[in-house]
Amino acid sequence: MAKPGKDLRPIVRLRSTAGTGYTYVTRKNRRNDPERLALRKYDPLARRHVEFTESR
């Protein structure tokens, strides 16, 4: 079994840039996306699509 720090697909938390504090939890492939992940997703508190960035 792989060590937690060396996991190829770590679990990351995506935090809303709208300032609502809403988060999504997903997994990412460390080889394909070595930098921080940024996705446009729906924020139900802001009631619109905003950019979510990876927080560590």
MMTF fields as JSON, N, C-alpha, C and O atoms, coordinates in Angstrom:
{
  "mmtfVersion": "1.0.0",
  "mmtfProducer": "UNKNOWN",
  "numBonds": 223,
  "numAtoms": 224,
  "numGroups": 56,
  "numChains": 1,
  "numModels": 1,
  "chainsPerModel": [1],
  "groupsPerChain": [56],
  "chainIdList": ["A"],
  "bondAtomList": [4, 2, 8, 6, 12, 10, 16, 14, 20, 18, 24, 22, 28, 26, 32, 30, 36, 34, 40, 38, 44, 42, 48, 46, 52, 50, 56, 54, 60, 58, 64, 62, 68, 66, 72, 70, 76, 74, 80, 78, 84, 82, 88, 86, 92, 90, 96, 94, 100, 98, 104, 102, 108, 106, 112, 110, 116, 114, 120, 118, 124, 122, 128, 126, 132, 130, 136, 134, 140, 138, 144, 142, 148, 146, 152, 150, 156, 154, 160, 158, 164, 162, 168, 166, 172, 170, 176, 174, 180, 178, 184, 182, 188, 186, 192, 190, 196, 194, 200, 198, 204, 202, 208, 206, 212, 210, 216, 214, 220, 218],
  "bondOrderList": [1, 1, 1, 1, 1, 1, 1, 1, 1, 1, 1, 1, 1, 1, 1, 1, 1, 1, 1, 1, 1, 1, 1, 1, 1, 1, 1, 1, 1, 1, 1, 1, 1, 1, 1, 1, 1, 1, 1, 1, 1, 1, 1, 1, 1, 1, 1, 1, 1, 1, 1, 1, 1, 1, 1],
  "groupList": [{"groupName": "MET", "atomNameList": ["N", "CA", "C", "O"], "elementList": ["N", "C", "C", "O"], "formalChargeList": [0, 0, 0, 0], "bondAtomList": [1, 0, 2, 1, 3, 2], "bondOrderList": [1, 1, 2], "singleLetterCode": "M", "chemCompType": "L-PEPTIDE LINKING"}, {"groupName": "ALA", "atomNameList": ["N", "CA", "C", "O"], "elementList": ["N", "C", "C", "O"], "formalChargeList": [0, 0, 0, 0], "bondAtomList": [1, 0, 2, 1, 3, 2], "bondOrderList": [1, 1, 2], "singleLetterCode": "A", "chemCompType": "L-PEPTIDE LINKING"}, {"groupName": "LYS", "atomNameList": ["N", "CA", "C", "O"], "elementList": ["N", "C", "C", "O"], "formalChargeList": [0, 0, 0, 0], "bondAtomList": [1, 0, 2, 1, 3, 2], "bondOrderList": [1, 1, 2], "singleLetterCode": "K", "chemCompType": "L-PEPTIDE LINKING"}, {"groupName": "PRO", "atomNameList": ["N", "CA", "C", "O"], "elementList": ["N", "C", "C", "O"], "formalChargeList": [0, 0, 0, 0], "bondAtomList": [1, 0, 2, 1, 3, 2], "bondOrderList": [1, 1, 2], "singleLetterCode": "P", "chemCompType": "L-PEPTIDE LINKING"}, {"groupName": "GLY", "atomNameList": ["N", "CA", "C", "O"], "elementList": ["N", "C", "C", "O"], "formalChargeList": [0, 0, 0, 0], "bondAtomList": [1, 0, 2, 1, 3, 2], "bondOrderList": [1, 1, 2], "singleLetterCode": "G", "chemCompType": "PEPTIDE LINKING"}, {"groupName": "ASP", "atomNameList": ["N", "CA", "C", "O"], "elementList": ["N", "C", "C", "O"], "formalChargeList": [0, 0, 0, 0], "bondAtomList": [1, 0, 2, 1, 3, 2], "bondOrderList": [1, 1, 2], "singleLetterCode": "D", "chemCompType": "L-PEPTIDE LINKING"}, {"groupName": "LEU", "atomNameList": ["N", "CA", "C", "O"], "elementList": ["N", "C", "C", "O"], "formalChargeList": [0, 0, 0, 0], "bondAtomList": [1, 0, 2, 1, 3, 2], "bondOrderList": [1, 1, 2], "singleLetterCode": "L", "chemCompType": "L-PEPTIDE LINKING"}, {"groupName": "ARG", "atomNameList": ["N", "CA", "C", "O"], "elementList": ["N", "C", "C", "O"], "formalChargeList": [0, 0, 0, 0], "bondAtomList": [1, 0, 2, 1, 3, 2], "bondOrderList": [1, 1, 2], "singleLetterCode": "R", "chemCompType": "L-PEPTIDE LINKING"}, {"groupName": "ILE", "atomNameList": ["N", "CA", "C", "O"], "elementList": ["N", "C", "C", "O"], "formalChargeList": [0, 0, 0, 0], "bondAtomList": [1, 0, 2, 1, 3, 2], "bondOrderList": [1, 1, 2], "singleLetterCode": "I", "chemCompType": "L-PEPTIDE LINKING"}, {"groupName": "VAL", "atomNameList": ["N", "CA", "C", "O"], "elementList": ["N", "C", "C", "O"], "formalChargeList": [0, 0, 0, 0], "bondAtomList": [1, 0, 2, 1, 3, 2], "bondOrderList": [1, 1, 2], "singleLetterCode": "V", "chemCompType": "L-PEPTIDE LINKING"}, {"groupName": "SER", "atomNameList": ["N", "CA", "C", "O"], "elementList": ["N", "C", "C", "O"], "formalChargeList": [0, 0, 0, 0], "bondAtomList": [1, 0, 2, 1, 3, 2], "bondOrderList": [1, 1, 2], "singleLetterCode": "S", "chemCompType": "L-PEPTIDE LINKING"}, {"groupName": "THR", "atomNameList": ["N", "CA", "C", "O"], "elementList": ["N", "C", "C", "O"], "formalChargeList": [0, 0, 0, 0], "bondAtomList": [1, 0, 2, 1, 3, 2], "bondOrderList": [1, 1, 2], "singleLetterCode": "T", "chemCompType": "L-PEPTIDE LINKING"}, {"groupName": "TYR", "atomNameList": ["N", "CA", "C", "O"], "elementList": ["N", "C", "C", "O"], "formalChargeList": [0, 0, 0, 0], "bondAtomList": [1, 0, 2, 1, 3, 2], "bondOrderList": [1, 1, 2], "singleLetterCode": "Y", "chemCompType": "L-PEPTIDE LINKING"}, {"groupName": "ASN", "atomNameList": ["N", "CA", "C", "O"], "elementList": ["N", "C", "C", "O"], "formalChargeList": [0, 0, 0, 0], "bondAtomList": [1, 0, 2, 1, 3, 2], "bondOrderList": [1, 1, 2], "singleLetterCode": "N", "chemCompType": "L-PEPTIDE LINKING"}, {"groupName": "GLU", "atomNameList": ["N", "CA", "C", "O"], "elementList": ["N", "C", "C", "O"], "formalChargeList": [0, 0, 0, 0], "bondAtomList": [1, 0, 2, 1, 3, 2], "bondOrderList": [1, 1, 2], "singleLetterCode": "E", "chemCompType": "L-PEPTIDE LINKING"}, {"groupName": "HIS", "atomNameList": ["N", "CA", "C", "O"], "elementList": ["N", "C", "C", "O"], "formalChargeList": [0, 0, 0, 0], "bondAtomList": [1, 0, 2, 1, 3, 2], "bondOrderList": [1, 1, 2], "singleLetterCode": "H", "chemCompType": "L-PEPTIDE LINKING"}, {"groupName": "PHE", "atomNameList": ["N", "CA", "C", "O"], "elementList": ["N", "C", "C", "O"], "formalChargeList": [0, 0, 0, 0], "bondAtomList": [1, 0, 2, 1, 3, 2], "bondOrderList": [1, 1, 2], "singleLetterCode": "F", "chemCompType": "L-PEPTIDE LINKING"}],
  "groupTypeList": [0, 1, 2, 3, 4, 2, 5, 6, 7, 3, 8, 9, 7, 6, 7, 10, 11, 1, 4, 11, 4, 12, 11, 12, 9, 11, 7, 2, 13, 7, 7, 13, 5, 3, 14, 7, 6, 1, 6, 7, 2, 12, 5, 3, 6, 1, 7, 7, 15, 9, 14, 16, 11, 14, 10, 7],
  "groupIdList": [1, 2, 3, 4, 5, 6, 7, 8, 9, 10, 11, 12, 13, 14, 15, 16, 17, 18, 19, 20, 21, 22, 23, 24, 25, 26, 27, 28, 29, 30, 31, 32, 33, 34, 35, 36, 37, 38, 39, 40, 41, 42, 43, 44, 45, 46, 47, 48, 49, 50, 51, 52, 53, 54, 55, 56],
  "secStructList": [7, 7, 7, 4, 4, 4, 7, 1, 1, 7, 3, 3, 3, 3, 3, 3, 6, 6, 1, 1, 7, 7, 3, 3, 3, 3, 3, 7, 7, 6, 6, 6, 7, 7, 1, 7, 7, 3, 3, 3, 3, 3, 3, 6, 6, 6, 6, 3, 3, 3, 3, 3, 3, 3, 3, 7],
  "xCoordList": [0.834, 0.0, 0.883, 1.931, 0.44, 1.234, 1.171, 0.191, 2.234, 2.256, 1.317, 1.129, 0.721, -0.219, 0.391, -0.3, 1.646, 2.29, 2.674, 2.876, 2.777, 3.212, 2.058, 2.3, 0.831, -0.334, -0.39, -0.203, -0.645, -0.711, -1.982, -1.977, -3.064, -4.339, -4.782, -5.635, -4.222, -4.601, -5.985, -6.461, -6.605, -7.884, -7.596, -6.798, -8.247, -8.044, -9.374, -10.438, -9.294, -10.487, -10.496, -9.524, -11.593, -11.742, -12.582, -13.723, -12.025, -12.713, -13.172, -12.445, -14.362, -14.953, -14.19, -13.775, -14.005, -13.36, -14.368, -13.986, -15.661, -16.692, -16.71, -17.395, -15.965, -15.898, -17.028, -17.247, -17.753, -18.867, -18.422, -19.144, -17.238, -16.753, -17.225, -16.944, -17.936, -18.425, -17.272, -16.422, -17.235, -16.144, -16.678, -17.767, -15.902, -16.087, -14.876, -13.785, -15.062, -13.957, -13.835, -14.824, -12.633, -12.4, -11.002, -10.246, -10.668, -9.336, -8.705, -9.399, -7.38, -6.689, -5.485, -4.922, -5.101, -3.931, -2.716, -2.641, -1.779, -0.621, 0.299, 0.98, 0.338, 1.201, 0.633, 1.388, -0.679, -1.291, -1.463, -1.372, -1.708, -1.941, -1.026, -1.492, 0.26, 1.159, 0.915, 1.198, 0.39, 0.109, -1.291, -2.006, -1.675, -2.976, -4.108, -4.03, -5.142, -6.288, -7.236, -7.44, -7.823, -8.813, -9.919, -9.66, -11.144, -12.294, -13.442, -13.597, -14.253, -15.479, -16.601, -16.922, -17.201, -18.284, -19.368, -19.167, -20.521, -21.659, -21.515, -21.252, -21.688, -21.69, -23.139, -23.672, -23.79, -25.193, -25.432, -26.534, -24.44, -24.614, -24.571, -25.283, -23.751, -23.676, -24.695, -24.974, -25.247, -26.247, -25.733, -26.465, -24.47, -23.884, -22.633, -22.141, -22.122, -20.888, -19.708, -19.657, -18.773, -17.574, -16.376, -16.542, -15.181, -13.977, -13.689, -13.747, -13.382, -12.987, -11.525, -11.124, -10.715, -9.284, -8.922, -9.587, -7.88, -7.417, -6.806, -5.936, -7.268, -6.678, -5.982, -6.469, -4.843, -4.059, -4.101, -3.49],
  "yCoordList": [-1.179, 0.0, 1.248, 1.281, 2.28, 3.501, 4.328, 4.291, 5.067, 5.955, 7.134, 7.517, 7.721, 8.828, 10.043, 10.714, 10.338, 11.493, 11.278, 12.244, 10.035, 9.713, 9.244, 8.637, 9.504, 9.046, 9.717, 10.929, 8.939, 9.478, 10.287, 11.25, 9.92, 10.639, 11.143, 10.522, 12.248, 12.754, 13.404, 13.857, 13.437, 14.114, 15.595, 15.957, 16.459, 17.899, 18.584, 18.083, 19.719, 20.513, 21.741, 22.496, 21.948, 23.109, 24.146, 23.872, 25.335, 26.394, 27.489, 27.851, 28.003, 29.024, 30.335, 30.742, 31.001, 32.309, 33.426, 34.594, 33.086, 34.094, 34.535, 35.498, 33.842, 34.23, 33.682, 34.163, 32.683, 32.121, 31.025, 30.687, 30.459, 29.377, 28.01, 27.017, 27.932, 26.656, 25.88, 26.463, 24.56, 23.736, 22.491, 22.007, 21.987, 20.681, 19.832, 20.362, 18.532, 17.616, 16.69, 16.095, 16.564, 15.728, 15.128, 15.412, 14.306, 13.723, 14.22, 14.486, 14.348, 14.777, 13.883, 13.303, 13.781, 13.013, 13.932, 14.937, 13.592, 14.439, 14.532, 15.543, 13.512, 13.547, 14.461, 15.181, 14.446, 15.286, 16.733, 17.64, 16.969, 18.316, 18.585, 18.566, 18.833, 19.053, 20.388, 20.512, 21.397, 22.673, 22.654, 21.658, 23.737, 23.791, 23.742, 24.337, 23.033, 22.831, 24.017, 24.547, 24.444, 25.52, 25.127, 24.907, 25.04, 24.643, 25.62, 26.198, 25.803, 26.597, 25.649, 24.735, 25.873, 25.028, 25.907, 27.106, 25.306, 26.051, 26.243, 25.291, 27.474, 27.8, 28.089, 29.135, 27.188, 27.392, 28.573, 29.121, 28.975, 30.121, 31.433, 32.377, 31.505, 32.686, 32.61, 33.612, 31.419, 31.149, 31.443, 31.96, 31.111, 31.269, 30.411, 29.885, 30.274, 29.542, 30.47, 31.592, 29.998, 30.757, 29.815, 28.601, 30.373, 29.554, 29.014, 29.741, 27.734, 27.074, 26.72, 26.14, 27.056, 26.769, 25.794, 25.73, 25.059, 24.057, 24.741, 25.602, 24.351, 24.87, 23.729, 22.599, 24.009, 22.957, 23.059, 22.245],
  "zCoordList": [0.0, 0.0, 0.0, 0.645, -0.738, -0.85, 0.428, 1.173, 0.654, 1.81, 1.558, 0.403, 2.597, 2.397, 1.699, 0.932, 1.942, 1.335, -0.112, -0.847, -0.532, -1.888, -2.77, -3.813, -2.388, -3.128, -4.496, -4.596, -5.558, -6.909, -7.118, -7.886, -6.456, -6.578, -5.204, -4.569, -4.742, -3.417, -3.438, -4.479, -2.284, -2.126, -1.917, -1.053, -2.71, -2.599, -2.319, -2.684, -1.676, -1.374, -2.273, -2.304, -3.008, -3.869, -3.138, -2.769, -2.926, -2.187, -3.155, -4.08, -2.94, -3.792, -3.691, -2.606, -4.848, -4.855, -4.628, -4.564, -4.504, -4.261, -2.802, -2.456, -1.942, -0.546, 0.305, 1.417, -0.193, 0.567, 1.51, 2.448, 1.279, 2.12, 1.674, 2.345, 0.555, 0.044, -0.574, -1.247, -0.349, -0.864, -1.556, -1.246, -2.485, -3.095, -2.72, -2.513, -2.633, -2.369, -3.565, -3.994, -4.106, -5.278, -5.199, -4.27, -6.172, -6.278, -7.561, -8.542, -7.554, -8.762, -9.015, -8.087, -10.265, -10.647, -10.558, -11.264, -9.7, -9.445, -10.657, -10.829, -11.494, -12.682, -13.761, -14.413, -13.96, -14.998, -14.554, -15.381, -13.272, -12.744, -11.552, -10.413, -11.782, -10.644, -9.94, -8.748, -10.662, -10.02, -9.407, -9.519, -8.77, -8.107, -9.122, -10.197, -8.762, -9.624, -9.518, -8.426, -10.648, -10.654, -11.631, -12.814, -11.135, -11.949, -11.75, -10.674, -12.802, -12.667, -12.311, -13.071, -11.141, -10.658, -10.057, -9.859, -9.768, -9.226, -7.725, -6.99, -7.28, -5.856, -5.454, -5.824, -4.705, -4.362, -3.425, -3.407, -2.656, -1.77, -2.547, -2.201, -3.584, -4.437, -5.574, -6.231, -5.802, -6.857, -8.254, -9.098, -8.495, -9.828, -9.935, -8.936, -11.157, -11.385, -11.105, -11.608, -10.307, -9.973, -10.056, -10.176, -9.991, -10.024, -8.628, -7.636, -8.577, -7.34, -7.478, -8.488, -6.482, -6.533, -5.415, -4.381, -5.646, -4.682, -3.46, -3.587, -2.291, -1.058, -0.35, -0.367, 0.275, 0.908, 2.396, 3.088]
}
